[in-house]
Amino acid sequence: MQVLSDTPDEVVWRVTDGPDSWIGTQITFSLRPGGRGRTTLLFTHADWPQASEFMSGCSTNWGAYLTSLKTGAESDAFAAYPAGEISRWGDPDTIRLERTYDAPAELVWELLTTAAGLDQWWAPDGFETTVSGIELRAGGQLRYTMTATSPEQVAFMRETGNPLAVQLRKTFTEVEPPARLAYLSQIDFVPGHEAYEHLTTIDIEPVGDRTTVVMTINPLHDETWTQGYLAHRGSELDNLGAAIKRRTG
């Protein structure tokens, strides 16, 4: 980044390296003081050469970074990605989501791989999940029932022609306790689209007394569904963090 402006009211950067579509774009943070010691931050990322699918991914990332900044400014608990990182700058066919938790890797593994652990957190917003069986080995399956409970999710399931309670399964492809877990999910809920398998890989990395979880997923069949799926998986990792806090006090 080249710094074009750095004042109490405005910070402006020009992108000089990175993805081709970023180079030459301009990023502006404008600060507007408000009452009661508050500040409004106006963010723009301008001068894109053309609209592209990459723009939506960047918008998602910037939203995460600005949330990170807000959390740090309000709590003085700054971290690079307190709500996690979303990255598509490496392999264009994969997406990474990252969280760091105040817990040992063994606890994270337990919450990811046992029925009692999964039942504490593993449900999207507006759903309840009940695990009926786990065969924790490569080729084994995780079987569970997901039931829509909120009015919004009930409406979504009905609009897409799905029952309110669905029995689902995932097939493990890698099981390396407590460091790595990978599984295939069946994407069979998209109206008018043939079902297909989708890979998720989770790496669990101890960092001192903390643990970083890196979830690597493949995009779905189009950008709209991919962005919705990213939001769902990000919420999933946030729910895992909440379960860890309940366990560790």
Helices and strands as residue ranges (DSSP letters): E 2-6, E 10-14, E 26-33, E 39-46, H 53-75, E 85-87, E 95-101, H 105-113, H 115-118, E 127-134, E 141-148, H 151-159, E 165-176, E 180-187, E 196-207, E 210-217, H 223-248
